[in-house]
């Protein structure tokens, strides 16, 4: 048992020892691997940083090359060899001193002719310099060369040079410009470095150009710093022969101190950058990780044995995250971040690394934005900016300051600010600009300059001291603002404000006053309210053309400028807009102003927005009504054609029957039928023209007619239905009523037709009586007003419905409409026709007893027509027989026309379409052609066009008479314009056709 226990103990201790050895080996291996990862990725990050340092230096170099090329290619420098205008070259050099310490122009021997800024020393000779010889060889190429500082400070400048040639390609001179190395190192210092280090700039020949301490390098011993920064050319060159370390870094020993050296070549500048980082600082995170790993291995052996796999996996995830983030950063992607998988040292390292990337990314953004921000801030400030040195001499001014001080930049640089402001006097206790003002901050100091013969110029100046921790006062910054307009406004307000405001503010009309620059100097209360202007609009420096809508802005501005020169305007319609966005339409008037405050314009405006809106609505309504009327007109034209076509056949047959052998009774029937047909035709015409009545477009055709005969003919139309009901249908004429009157017979007939028709329709028993008499109290003379009443004993009209019966499509009620039928259009037409004829209509009715409709109509007394004026149907047998071609697609109408013409003794050929008409005219000889306008295929208008143009191959002058059922207003004129000689509307009468033939043949 003791041996077993011993073996067991040995096995246990062996296992423990093995675990210790394995744990130690694993700890050592993992620490080495981790250190290796950290070294490599730390080197990648720093190498990426030095890459960016190099890029920034190259960018700065390119900017200086561009600036130098602007100087070289300027007109003043190019023409100097011919014009010798030294002041123009000096001005160009001066404008580019922001990029260079000084700029020089050398003659062909290398002697300085021009140098800006001019030093106290004499002009130097550079003919033996390297860059002069190099520039002679590289014609037109800008070269660079490091040169020692002329002040003997041991520092270097970068010289930019190029040879200049004249028009004949002869060497004429040399341009060179020196840029201090501090311009290239300044941006590096602003970037900062998360680790302490040193940056050395060497030329490709090994010349040390600059040394720069970075990131707290002062913590190193002075001996090491002296050894590093006192390297000579040969020692510097040896650095490039050192063996390579990790990534692009090398390990170097100086005075027993190890450094990690990063190298970066800048071929474009012929430089090499060396970045030194103490090895202890570079490897500090790795040392912390190694100590932590050893401590964990020794102190927690059992934990390492039990949880080794877990811990290794955890470490591996954190390290892989760091490796991934560092790899992305090495490629230039600073947006990738390490995952914070734990809160231990590795997590802290990842967090520190992420913070470092955040700073690097911020430095990158800052470097891009800083130049743009500073340039825009200074150049585009509306106020004048003046930067002073400790001696109160001007070091920088912007455009606004030059404008306010009335001098160019070159005239202000280096001058004492008190001398520059000597032309201004102060206000209050201080009346002279003194240097004592600049010993402390001040604000709102008002200065006035009053040259003789001009208005004073007012400036408001504020200043603040700039201090430096080491040297105390570093300078002074001043802001200058032109307050001349404000002072002028204050003076004007004191003189005129109370008088003008009391008067103008009470006016409802907006009033504005603008100056010569169109800025608003005054606005009354109405203008402020309507245009939503600021209460003190003169302080806002708003231009009045800003209130105009974009489409009217240029026109309004030009009108105002003409008014400033003395030309009044108005009323001018302008679209205006309030500052809040509301739009108005105004009528604007303007009168020129002049006085001690300069030229200007006083503007008054009237808001006509509501009127313009009403005009637009009326226009839209008019367009809609015209479109509706057009559609209605087309529909009515088609309806007119379709109704007139069959009526033409009916009228034709009746007229043909009238010309046969009939007894007196049959003749009376025919006359009554024709009269009824004409009434029907008149009714159809009026119904189709109802839209014209509504629009007031229907005209009157007045003529003398027999009043008694017309009334009798209307009553005859209703004899049959009256007899069927057993009604007494009678007409009573007062003895004083003239037999012949002058009025529109067709309109009068239609009014009476509708009223008698309604009376018969709504009366079942009793009578219908028409009574005609002069209006009581009116004497019969050339003018008379007749009173016509239609009385029935029908159903009557309820009192509540009397006002509605004259509305279109309205009857007393639905039950009556079903019983008596009808459209309800008749009384609506009656009322409109009476209004058209200047008459009046009224109704009296008792429900169940009957109705009386009264008409009053002013007419003229007519004359009895002579026998020659009587219209009778007959034939003129004396006319010469003709060969006539008839083209008509409707068989009944064709039959009617054919027999009409046959009765007249003519020879007729009939065809039913336009193509047949062309063929018949080609094959035969005809004296006249009757064409129906609307035929299938080639219609009558097209046949007429072919004949008149000669394309039909027949005589183009043959007489043509158009027959058409298009008989609405304007149809006759449209058809005659097509080239026909005569026009006969359907339904046609024999005498109308005969008259048309006579007219065209004559």
C-alpha positions, 0 to 999 in steps of 0.5 A, spaced: 500 500 500 505 504 501 508 503 494 502 504 491 501 510 495 508 512 493 507 511 486 500 514 486 504 520 489 509 520 484 504 520 479 501 525 482 507 530 483 509 527 476 502 530 473 503 536 477 510 537 474 508 535 467 502 540 468 507 546 470 512 544 464 506 544 459 503 550 462 510 554 462 511 552 455 504 554 453 504 560 457 511 562 454 509 560 447 502 564 447 506 570 450 511 570 444 506 569 439 502 575 442 508 579 442 509 577 435 502 579 433 503 586 437 509 588 434 507 586 427 500 590 428 503 596 432 508 596 426 503 596 421 499 602 424 505 606 425 507 605 418 500 607 416 501 613 420 508 615 417 505 614 410 500 619 412 505 624 414 509 623 407 502 624 404 501 630 407 508 633 406 507 631 398 501 635 398 504 641 401 509 640 396 504 640 390 501 646 393 507 650 393 509 648 386 502 650 384 503 657 387 510 657 384 507 656 377 502 661 378 507 666 379 511 664 374 506 664 369 503 670 371 503 676 365 507 680 369 513 675 370 512 673 363 512 680 360 518 682 365 523 681 360 520 686 355 516 691 359 521 691 365 515 693 370 518 691 376 512 694 380 507 689 377 512 683 379 513 685 386 505 685 386 505 678 384 510 676 389 507 679 394 500 676 393 504 669 394 508 670 400 503 666 404 506 660 401 514 662 401 519 666 405 521 670 399 521 670 392 526 673 387 527 674 380 535 673 377 538 676 371 541 671 366 548 672 370 544 670 377 544 676 380 538 678 384 534 684 380 527 683 385 526 680 392 520 680 396 520 681 401 526 686 401 531 684 406 536 689 409 542 686 406 544 688 398 541 683 393 545 677 392 548 673 387 546 666 385 550 664 379 554 659 382 549 656 386 547 649 384 540 650 382 542 656 377 546 651 373 540 645 374 535 650 372 539 652 366 539 645 363 531 643 365 528 648 361 521 650 363 521 645 369 520 647 376 526 644 380 527 644 388 533 644 392 534 644 400 538 650 401 541 653 408 537 658 412 540 665 410 540 667 417 545 662 419 540 658 424 542 652 421 535 650 419 534 649 411 529 652 406 526 648 400 528 652 394 523 652 388 526 654 382 525 655 374 529 658 368 525 664 364 526 665 357 524 670 352 519 671 346 526 668 342 527 662 346 533 666 349 535 665 357 532 671 360 532 670 367 531 666 373 525 665 378 526 662 385 522 662 391 524 659 398 519 655 403 521 654 410 521 647 412 517 649 418 511 649 413 512 642 412 513 640 419 507 644 422 502 639 419 506 633 422 506 637 429 498 638 429 497 631 427 500 628 434 503 621 435 500 616 440 507 614 442 513 618 444 518 619 438 522 623 433 522 625 426 528 626 422 528 629 414 534 627 410 535 629 403 536 623 398 544 625 399 543 624 406 543 631 408 539 632 415 534 637 413 530 637 420 529 634 426 522 634 430 520 631 437 513 628 437 509 625 442 512 627 449 519 625 447 522 630 452 522 624 457 528 621 454 535 623 457 539 629 454 545 624 452 540 620 447 537 626 444 544 629 443 546 623 439 540 622 435 540 629 433 547 630 432 548 625 426 552 627 420 551 625 413 555 619 413 552 616 420 545 618 417 547 613 411 549 608 415 542 607 418 539 604 411 544 599 411 541 596 418 537 589 417 530 589 417 526 588 423 518 586 423 514 589 417 518 596 414 521 597 421 528 596 423 531 596 430 537 601 432 541 602 438 543 609 440 547 610 447 545 603 449 537 605 448 534 601 443 529 604 438 524 602 433 526 605 426 521 606 420 523 609 414 519 612 408 522 615 402 519 621 398 521 621 391 517 627 389 521 631 394 527 627 394 527 626 401 527 620 406 523 620 413 526 617 419 521 615 425 524 613 431 520 610 437 523 608 443 523 600 443 520 600 451 514 604 449 513 600 442 513 594 446 510 596 452 503 593 451 506 587 449 510 587 456 504 588 460 501 582 456 507 578 458 507 579 465 500 578 466 500 571 462 506 569 467 503 571 473 496 567 471 501 561 469 504 561 476 499 563 481 493 559 478 496 553 475 490 549 477 485 554 473 490 554 467 490 546 467 482 546 468 480 552 464 486 553 459 482 551 453 477 556 455 482 562 456 486 560 450 480 561 446 478 567 449 485 570 448 485 568 441 478 571 440 480 578 442 487 577 439 484 575 432 479 582 433 485 586 434 489 583 428 483 584 424 482 591 426 490 592 425 490 589 418 484 594 416 488 600 419 494 598 415 491 598 409 488 605 410 481 603 413 481 607 420 473 605 420 474 598 423 474 597 430 477 591 435 471 587 438 471 588 446 471 581 448 473 582 455 474 587 460 481 584 462 488 587 459 487 585 452 480 588 452 483 595 455 488 594 449 483 593 444 479 599 447 486 603 447 487 601 440 480 603 438 481 610 442 488 611 438 484 609 431 479 614 433 484 620 434 487 618 428 481 618 424 479 625 427 486 628 425 485 626 418 478 629 418 481 635 421 487 636 417 482 636 411 478 641 414 482 646 417 485 649 411 478 650 408 475 653 414 481 658 415 481 660 408 473 661 408 473 664 415 478 669 413 476 671 406 468 671 406 467 675 413 463 680 412 466 684 417 473 687 416 479 682 420 485 685 422 491 681 425 496 685 429 503 683 431 506 685 438 508 691 436 501 693 433 503 692 426 498 689 421 500 682 419 494 680 416 487 683 413 481 680 409 478 683 403 472 687 407 478 690 411 481 693 405 475 695 403 473 699 409 480 702 410 480 704 403 487 701 401 490 694 398 493 689 402 500 691 400 499 698 402 497 695 409 502 690 411 507 692 416 504 699 417 502 701 425 495 700 426 494 707 429 497 710 423 492 707 418 487 709 423 489 716 423 484 718 418 479 716 423 477 720 429 474 717 435 467 719 439 466 721 446 472 722 450 477 719 446 478 723 439 485 720 437 487 713 435 492 711 441 496 705 442 493 705 449 487 702 446 490 696 444 493 694 451 486 691 453 480 688 450 475 693 447 468 693 443 464 697 439 469 703 438 466 708 433 471 712 428 469 717 423 472 719 417 470 725 413 474 727 407 472 734 405 466 734 400 464 727 401 459 724 407 463 721 413 464 714 413 463 710 420 467 704 422 465 700 429 472 697 431 472 691 436 479 688 439 481 682 443 489 681 445 492 675 443 497 672 449 502 666 449 504 663 455 511 663 454 512 671 451 506 674 454 502 678 448 502 675 442 498 680 438 492 683 437 485 681 433 481 687 430 474 686 427 471 692 423 464 694 421 462 699 416 456 702 420 455 708 415 448 706 413 446 705 420 449 712 422 445 715 416 439 712 417 439 714 425 440 722 422 434 721 417 430 718 422 431 724 427 429 729 421 423 725 418 421 719 422 416 722 426 413 727 421 413 721 415 411 715 420 405 719 423 402 720 416 404 714 412 403 709 418 395 711 417 395 709 410 392 702 408 397 702 402 403 699 403 409 704 402 416 702 401 422 707 400 429 704 397 436 707 396 440 707 390 442 700 392 435 698 392 435 696 399 429 698 403 430 704 408 423 705 410 416 701 410 410 703 413 405 699 418 401 696 412 407 694 408 410 690 414 404 687 415 402 685 408 409 683 406 411 680 413 417 684 414 421 685 420 419 691 424 426 695 423 427 693 416 432 698 415 437 694 419 436 688 415 439 691 409 434 687 405 433 689 397 426 690 395 427 686 389 427 680 394 420 681 395 418 680 387 416 673 385 422 669 381 419 670 375 418 678 376 424 679 379 429 681 373 423 686 370 422 689 377 429 690 379 430 694 372 424 698 373 427 700 380 433 702 377 430 706 372 426 710 377 433 711 381 435 715 375 429 719 375 424 715 371 417 714 375 413 708 373 406 705 374 401 702 375 406 696 374 403 689 375 408 685 379 407 678 383 410 679 390 412 675 396 412 676 403 418 673 407 414 668 410 412 665 403 405 668 402 404 670 394 400 677 392 399 680 386 400 688 386 399 694 382 406 698 384 407 705 383 414 708 384 417 716 384 424 717 384 427 720 391 433 725 391 436 729 397 442 729 402 441 721 403 442 720 396 438 717 390 432 712 392 425 710 390 418 711 394 414 705 392 406 704 393 403 698 392 395 695 392 394 688 393 389 685 387 390 678 389 383 677 390 381 681 383 386 676 379 383 670 382 376 672 380 379 673 373 382 667 373 376 663 376 372 667 370 377 665 365 376 658 367 369 658 367 369 661 360 373 656 357 369 650 361 363 653 358 366 654 351 368 647 351 361 645 353 357 649 348 362 646 343 360 639 345 353 642 345 353 645 338 356 639 335 350 635 338 345 639 336 348 640 329 347 632 328 340 632 331 338 638 326 341 634 320 337 627 322 330 631 324 330 635 317 332 629 313 325 626 314 322 632 314 324 634 307 321 628 305 314 630 308 314 637 305 316 634 298 311 629 298 305 634 300 308 640 296 308 635 290 301 633 292 299 640 292 300 640 285 296 635 283 288 635 281 285 636 288 278 639 290 278 645 295 277 641 301 283 637 299 287 643 298 285 646 305 288 639 308 294 640 304 295 647 306 293 645 313 298 640 313 304 644 310 302 650 315 303 644 321 309 642 318 312 649 318 310 650 325 313 643 327 320 645 324 320 652 327 319 648 334 324 643 332 329 649 331 327 652 337 328 646 341 335 645 338 337 652 339 335 652 347 342 652 349 343 659 345 337 662 348 340 660 355 346 664 353 342 670 350 345 668 343 339 667 339 337 673 335 330 676 332 328 676 325 323 682 325 318 682 319 310 685 318 305 679 318 298 678 319 296 677 326 289 674 326 292 669 320 297 667 325 293 666 331 288 662 327 293 658 324 296 656 330 289 654 333 288 650 327 293 646 329 289 644 335 282 643 332 283 635 332 285 634 339 280 640 341 274 636 338 276 630 341 275 632 348 269 637 346 273 643 347 271 650 345 277 653 341 276 660 340 280 667 338 277 674 340 280 680 337 279 687 340 277 692 335 283 696 336 288 691 335 292 692 328 291 687 323 299 687 321 304 688 326 312 688 325 315 682 330 319 676 329 313 672 327 316 665 328 318 667 335 311 669 336 308 663 333 312 658 337 310 662 344 303 662 342 303 654 340 306 652 346 301 656 350 295 653 346 298 646 346 299 646 354 292 649 355 289 644 350 293 638 353 291 640 361 284 641 359 279 636 359 272 640 358 270 647 357 274 652 353 281 654 351 280 662 349 285 666 346 284 674 347 288 679 343 287 687 345 291 693 346 294 694 353 289 699 357 291 706 357 296 706 351 294 710 344 295 706 338 300 709 333 306 707 330 308 703 336 303 699 340 304 694 346 299 688 345 296 684 351 295 677 349 292 672 354 290 664 353 285 662 358 283 655 359 278 651 364 283 646 366 286 643 372 289 649 374 296 650 378 297 650 385 300 657 388 306 654 390 308 651 384 307 657 379 314 660 380 317 653 378 313 652 371 317 656 367 324 652 369 326 648 364 324 640 364 319 642 370 311 641 370 306 642 376 308 635 379 310 628 377 303 625 377 301 630 372 307 629 368 305 621 367 298 623 366 299 628 360 306 627 358 311 632 355 318 634 357 316 640 361 320 645 356 315 649 353 314 654 358 321 655 359 322 657 352 316 661 352 319 665 358 326 666 354 323 668 348 319 673 351 325 676 354 328 676 348 323 680 344 322 685 350 316 682 353 313 680 359 309 674 362 305 673 368 300 667 370 293 667 374 291 660 376 286 657 381 287 649 382 281 645 379 278 651 375 283 653 370 289 658 368 290 664 364 297 666 362 298 674 360 303 676 355 305 683 354 309 685 347 311 691 344 311 691 337 310 696 331 304 697 327 306 693 320 303 695 313 299 690 309 303 687 304 302 687 296 300 682 292 307 681 289 309 680 296 304 674 297 308 667 297 305 662 292 307 655 290 307 655 282 312 654 276 316 659 272 314 655 265 318 661 262 325 658 264 329 654 259 330 647 261 336 644 263 340 638 264 341 637 272 345 632 276 342 631 282 347 627 288 343 625 294 344 619 298 337 619 301 332 615 296 326 619 299 329 626 298 332 624 291 325 622 289 322 629 291 328 633 288 327 629 282 320 631 281 320 638 283 325 639 277 321 635 273 315 639 274 319 645 272 321 642 266 328 640 267 332 633 265 335 630 271 340 625 272 340 622 279 346 619 283 347 617 290 354 618 292 360 623 291 364 618 286 358 617 282 357 624 281 364 625 279 363 619 274 357 622 271 360 629 270 366 626 267 361 622 262 356 627 260 354 634 259 350 638 265 348 645 266 348 645 273 349 640 279 345 639 286 349 636 291 347 633 298 353 636 303 353 630 307 353 623 303 357 617 305 364 616 302 366 623 298 361 628 301 358 634 297 364 639 300 369 634 297 366 634 290 366 641 290 373 642 292 375 637 286 371 640 281 373 647 283 381 645 283 380 642 276 382 635 279 376 632 277 377 633 270 371 637 268 369 644 267 371 648 274 366 653 273 359 649 273 354 652 277 353 648 284 347 648 289 348 645 296 343 642 299 343 641 306 340 639 313 345 643 316 341 649 317 343 652 324 346 659 325 353 659 321 352 653 317 350 657 311 356 661 311 360 655 312 358 652 306 358 658 301 365 659 303 367 652 300 366 654 293 358 653 292 354 658 288 347 657 292 344 654 298 338 650 299 336 648 306 332 642 308 326 641 308 326 645 302 320 648 298 319 648 291 319 656 290 326 656 294 329 651 290 326 655 283 329 661 286 336 658 287 336 655 280 334 662 277 340 666 282 346 661 280 344 661 272 344 668 272 
